[in-house]
């Protein structure tokens, strides 16, 4: 049986937009190297955006 090693590097940030139209990249230490947390955040945001269309 052959084995293989693989690795993935993920850089995650959120683009914040303020009422003054200024922007900032925010990085969370909680999302760094935590693929489950990153995926959960993206899924939650997607659901939020989808539900806003029905409101």
Residue pairs with C-beta under 8 A, 6 or more apart in sequence:
8 35
10 33
10 35
10 38
12 27
12 28
12 31
12 32
12 38
13 25
13 26
13 27
14 25
14 26
14 27
14 28
15 23
15 24
15 25
15 26
16 23
16 24
16 25
16 26
17 23
18 24
30 37
31 37
31 38
31 41
